[in-house]
Amino acid sequence: LGVDIGCHHLARADNPRGFFEDPQFVAINELLLQALVADWKSLKALPFERFADLLADEPGRRGRAFLKAFCAQGPLRGLKDPRASRLLPFWLPLCAAMNIQLRLLVVLRNPANVALSLAKRDGLVPSEAYALWTRYVCESLLYSREIPRILISYELLMQRPRCELMRVARFLERPFSESAYRAFAEDFLDQNLCHHRSRETGNDSCERLYKRLQPLTEGLPDTERESSRLERVLLSALAGLSPFG
């Protein structure tokens, strides 16, 4: 769709297509998590009150320098890092102060398949993986409620890529290129790399939340009433994570 995500991406043997994550962006997010005494798999809520201090300190300076250089390379740039789902209280005010206009794409994947992937790659037990899925999904949606965003279903993207990419194109106000789509669908998208296709959805709380969010992959609500209802659902799901610490 013409979004420039750069060419210096992290990759690993277990992900032959690559992660499409800018190493500088990831490094700053890792620095933020370390400053919060956390890492990507920490289950506890991050101390929200610390973000203002981080913005005024070294992470804030590094973040500003990175965004200035990154955005100077083109008018439409994209960044991806799952850690950013939990670090939006740092990045959103930083972008606002720099007059950077944001549009967020939030990807929703079946929690059972996420759990299977995390078990194979990182050895996480199901309860830990389901709790992480809940925290990442809920925090990404709660923190981004004031920002233009779209919720994309990973499963639907694999099943009907044209339809889902056309949704994204409309959201980004970008033309849909038939030749670019064919290159993506025929030369890049590989169904064999989707290793987990469970029809189950995980434990009861994940199943309820996943089913509640699935209809939103057709378009996030824009009414105040529905947004408030969704916020209550997300906060309730996070409150239920207390047994995991």
N, C-alpha and C positions, 0 to 999 in steps of 0.2 A: 504493500500500500504506500510505498515511498517513505516510510519512516526509517531514518538512518540510526541504526543501533551500533555503529562503529564496527571495527574488524578485529579488535584485540579482545578475544573472549576466553574465558576459562573453559577448559575441557578436561575430561578424564576418561580412562579406558572403559568404565561402565556406562558412559554416555557418549557414544561415538559421534552423535550430531553436535555435541557441545552443549554448554549451559546458556550461552548467549548472555553472559553476565560480564559487565565491564569490571576488570580487576581493581581499578581505583575505587569504583563505587562499592564493591564488595569489601575492600580493605577499610574504607571509612565506616561501613556498617559493622564490621568486626570490631573496630576501635570503639564504636559507640556501645556495643554490647559488653565489651570488656570493662568499659568505664562504669557500666551499670551492674557489674559483677554477674554477667550472664553470658550465654552463648545461644546458638540458633535453636537448641533443643531445650532451653530452660522453660519450665512450665509455669513458674510464678509470674504474676503481673509485673511489668517493668515499672520502676518508680517514676510516675508521670512528672512529679515535681522536679526531677533532676534534669529534664530536657532543657529548661531555660538556662541552667548553668552550663550545659554542654554546648549550647548555641553560642555562649559568650566566651568559650574557652577554645582550646586547640581543635577539637572536632568541628566547631563552627567555622574556624578559619580554613581548615582543610576542605570542608564542605563547600564553602563559598568559592574557593579557588578552583575546585573541581568543576562546579556547575558553570562558572564563568568560562572556563576553557572548553568544556563539553558543549555548551550551547553556542559558543562562537563558531563552531564547525558547521552549523547549518540551522535553518529555521524550524525544522521538524525532526526532533531527535527522541530516541526512546531508550529507557533504562529498565532492566529487569533484575530483580534480586528478591527472593522470598523474604529475606530478613527485613526488607523495607516495609513489609506488611505491618510489622510491629514497631517500626521506627518512624512512621509518618509524623508523630508529634515533633520530631526534629526536622524532617525534610520539608513539610508543608509551610511552616512559618519562614523557613530559609528561602524557599522559592517565592513566597509572597513578597518578602523584603526585596528580592531581586527582580520583581515584576516578571517572573517566569509563569506563563500560563500552562496549567496542567490539565491533562485528561487521563484518567486512570482506567486501566483494564484489570479487572479482578477475575482470576480464573478459579472456577469451582470444579473440583474433581471428587468423585465418589470416595468417601473416607476409607472404605474397606480397601480400595486399591492403593490409596496413599499408605495405609498401614502395612500392606504387603510389600510395597516398595521400600519403606523405611526399615522393615524387618530384615529384608535381604541385604540392603546396602549398609545399614548402621546397627543392626542387631537390636532394634527397639522392640519392646514387648507391645502387644496390641493396646493395652490401656494407656501407655505412654504416647503411642502414635495417635490414637483417637483424641487424646487431650490436646496434643500439639495441633492437630488439624482444627479442632474447635477454636483454640486460641488464635491461631493465624487468621482463620476465616473471619471470626467475630471482630477482632481488632482491626483488620483491614477495612471492614465495612463501617465500623463505628467511627474510626478516625477519618474516613474519607467521605462522610455524609454531606459535607459542604462543598465537595469538589465534583465536577462533572465526571461521571464514571459509567462503566458498563460491566455487567456480570456475564462472563463467558463460561459455558459448560465445556470442560475438556472432552467429555465423552461425545457431545454433539459435534465438536470441532473435528473429531476423528471420523464420525459417522457421516456428516454432511458439511464438509469444509466450505463449499461454495456459499451456502446459506449463512453460515456463521461469519465468514469473512466479509460478506456483503453487509451484515449487521455492523461489524467493526468499521467498515468503510463509511457507512452512513454516520456513525457516531463521530468519527474523526473528520468527517466532511472531506473525504478523499475520493478520487475517482477509482472505480473498480476496473483494473486492467485484466483483460481476459488472458493475455499472454503471460503476465506475471502469475496469475492464478494457476494456469496450466503447469508452469515451471514448479510452483509450490506443490501442487497436488500430484504431479506425475514424477518429478525428479527429487523432491525433498521428503514429502510425507511418506512414511513407511509404517504400515500397520504392524509389521513384525516387531517394531521397537516398542510397541505398547504391550508390555509383558503381563500386565495384570488387568483382567476384565471381569472381576467378580460382579455378580448381580446383587449380592448382599450389600448392605450399606453400613455395617459396623454395629456398635452397641446401640442401645435404645435411644440415648440422648443424641448421638450423632445422626441416627436415622431420622429422628424428628426434625433436627435442624436442617439436614440435607434436603428432606422433602419440603420443608418450608421455604428453602432458598431456590430450589429447582425452578419453580415458575418464574422467578425473577431473571432467569437466563434469557427470557423473552423481552426483557426490558425492566430496569429497576423502577420502583414506584417513584412518582414525583409529587404525590399528594401529601400534605402535611399529616393527615390522619394515618395513612398507610406507613409513612416513614416513622412516625412515632410508635406504631405497633411493631414494626420491624426492630426498632431500637430496643424495645422491651424484650423481645425474643432473644436478641443478641446478648443483652446484659444478663438475662436469666441463664442462658447457656454458659456464660463465663462464670457466673456465681456457682454453678454446679461443678466447677473444676476444683473446688476447695479440697476435696480428699486427696488430690494429686500434689498439693503443696504449691 
